Amino acid sequence: MDENEQKEQNRPPEPEQHPAHNRYFKIKPFSFVMLIFTLVILTAGITFFALTFGDDKVVEVVNPQKSDRQEFQKLYDAYDEIKKSYFEDIDEKAILDGAINGMVDSLDDPYSDYLNTEETEHLMENISSSFQGIGAEIQEADGYIKVVSPIKNSPAEKEGLLPNDLIQAVDGKSIQGMSSSEAVMLIRGEKGTTVTLTIKRGEKAEPFEVKIKRDDIPIETVYAEMLDGGIAHIRMTTFSEHTYDELLTALDEMEAKGMKGLVLDVRQNPGGVLDGALKISDLFLDKGKTILQTKEKGKKAVIYPASDGRKVEVPVALVVDDGSASASEILAGALKESSDIPIVGIKTFGKGTVQSPLDMKDGSNLKITTAKWLTPDGNWIHKKGIEPDVKVDYPSYAMLPFLDPSEEMKEGQVSANTETAKEMLKAVGYDAGEIDGLFDESMTQAVKKLQADLKLEENGVLTGDTAIGLMNKLREKIEKDDPQLLKAKQVVLDELGK
């Protein structure tokens, strides 16, 4: 169409003639221009809608959104620059996960964590598959992975892991600087497979290796036995969703056997669900007494009082150690401050915060600390722990490092492991001579006596089944001659005698 044709087409029409009236129907120029403008806009709008939203749409419209969150502009700029200038294609999902991880890590809180989609899926698969692994609660502390507590009857406990052990490497790979979730991914595995942990126990001790065969982790959390004098001993290994019901069953069994007093044991119990701690604590507090307080940012403290439900009516003592954490400490604080129940053992771990998990839309998981909890009297025990009323330390032999069964120790050698083995031999009743690093004649004779008792070849060499047998004897002694349990039992008996 040339310019003249276009002008002709755009020219206003001639006024229409009406012979019957012999007059013109007139439109003012300004009104006519506005009418045409309106029709153009309306036509364009209808066309736009049809192309965009109709069944046969051909245009996908994205409205650019400019965030008013100016504090994130630096993040957007960095992302745009990386995407534009990095010399290779980037994994946008990995970049986003890394940014979230960075935000969480900057909190400097070992209990806040982020798991991407793959890590969350893997963790859920492991949890659903009968809890296969080594059975130890761990946390990140100052760049290292620390054992909070091994689970009772787990491979970790049987192989001698202790609270506060530092895990420096997994199968020879350093895990320094990893989050606890990253470390768990390396440590967990299928039943029957073996993982080698490099452990450091104590500031001055040399690191040593522990080989642990993964297994099904026990899901039972309450163990009960009747001691002399009608004193029941009930041990809780964690606070799971079922622990409260398991405890009620154990109490029924002990009452049927004539329970006169109770030693409640949460040593090496790393905690668990808050609701379990509340319901279990409620069993030992009079109605209306405070169990704990929780405090969220900018809000008043929420107080949780005891109910008028079932109560334990016999004298009670609670046993704790440095592996008693979180929910175990909620129980200890409630019993100590709201029920005057004596606490026996050593100072607890010191975890006074509450975490809330958030499932993200893509299947990832964000767990952050959302509150701190306080004892009934308002004390925050975080990084401090709870001091026992009656302090009873573990015997020194209970803290000895693990003996590597693959190492061969024999007469004439000098090593730190020989000194450890001599202490073990002495603790279980074998005279190995002076406690030093020399494998001498006295130690050879002690090892031969041990081998005779274990019905092994009496060659005087400490390795393999001999080393394993020695450590099993030591563990049996620790369990049998348990000074903390014996003291707690006596405390309950003294209360009964009043």
Buried (B, 14 or more C-beta within 10 A) or exposed (E): EEEEEEEEEEEEEEEEEEEEEEEEEEEEEEEEEEEEEEEEEEEEEEEEEBEEEEEEEEEEEEEEEEEEEEEEEEEEEEBEEEEEEEEEEEEEEEBBBEBBBEBBBEEEBBBBBBBBBEBBBBBEEBEEEEBBBBBBBBBBEEEBBBBBBBBBBBBBBBBBBBBBBBBBBBBEEEBEEBBBBBBBBBBBBEBEEEBEBBBBBEEEEEBBBBBBBBBBBBEEBBBBBBBEEBBBBBBBBBBBEBBBEBBBEBBEBBBEEEBBBBBBBBBBBBBBBBEBBBBBBBBBBEEEBBBBBBBEEEEEBEEBBBBEEEEBEBBBBBBBBBBBBBBBBBBBBBBBBBBEBBBBBBBBBBBBBBBEEEEBEEBBBBBBBBBBBBBBEEBBBBEEBBBBBBEBEBBEBBBBBBBBBEBEBBBEBEBEBBBBBBBBBBBBEBEBBEEEBBBBEBBBBBBBBBBEEBEBEBEBBBBEEBBBBBBEBBBEBBEEEBBBBBBBBBBBBEBBEE
